[in-house]
């Protein structure tokens, strides 16, 4: 099998159980060299949003959100948004290489299951994005997970989030609307996004979900 990122041949050292245990052998989809370029978030980080930092104290951004909403959204991020992750996201999202969903799909699905929510809600994309790209990058990473699509994007701003600077992101108006909000009442809800940048997108979604009657809202993203 070839690496999905560099096309080099991927090898795997088979264990005895692979040879003796019946069933399909799972081969890696990424070579060791490419995989080593991604950095999992370990060590000191904000205990609320997983932002890597020198100390494990609540970051300024999270303090700002708490003062604005009077509640705190507990967010888990899995990897740093380094150059390797930026390149992956560019190829997956903006070049539309849907095959690349397989690179992080098992990791994100495992994290979602570990967080154990009543409802898993992916952050939606706009109708324009669906027409041009053909898929939602978040749902592509969640194959096999039952999803509740209670959010719809209603952005009138034609500028993509990825093209905005930090200030523009923070000042963005509410991007979402609820579909069938009754299904959220009394539920523990997990919001899932691909990249957490300023938190504006996730807090917009969480505010609507809380307003519909959810008891708890948490979130997770592949990168931070």
URBELLIN-V774708 format. One line per field, one symbol per residue. ss: DSSP state (H for helix, E for strand, - for the rest). phi: phi as a letter, one per 40 degrees, with the letter a starting at -180 (. if undefined). psi: psi as a letter, one per 20 degrees, with the letter a starting at -180 (. if undefined). A space follows every 10 residues. Layout:
BEGIN
ss: ???
phi: ???
psi: ???
END
This chain:
BEGIN
ss: -E------E- -----HHHHH ---------- -HHHH----E ----E----- -E-------H HHHHHHHHH- ---EEEEEE- --HHHHHHHH HHHH---HHH HHHHHHHHHH HHHHH---EE EE----HHHH HHH---HHHH ---------- EEE------- HHH--HHHHH -----EEE-- HHHH---EEE EEEEE----H HHHHHHHHHH H----EEEEE EEE-
phi: .ccccbgccc bacccdcccc cchccccccb ccccccccbc cbgdacccbg ccacbcbccc ccccccccbg abccbbbcbc cccccdcccc cccccgcccc dccbdccccc cccccfbcbb bcccbccccc cccgaccccc cbdgccbbcc bbcbcccccc dccccccccc cccdcbbcbf cdcccgbcbb cbbcbcbbgd cccdcccccc cchccabbaa bcba
psi: qqpihijqpp qpoprhhhhh pqrppoqqip rhgghiiqoq orapqpigij pprhqlqprh ghhghhhgij rpooppqhqq mahghggghg hgghiknhhi higjghghgh gghhimrgpo oqprrrhggh hghiqphghh ikpippqomi qqpkphpipq hiiqrgghgh jqrpirqqpm ihiipjqopo pprgpofiig gghgghgggg hijqhpprrq qgq.
END
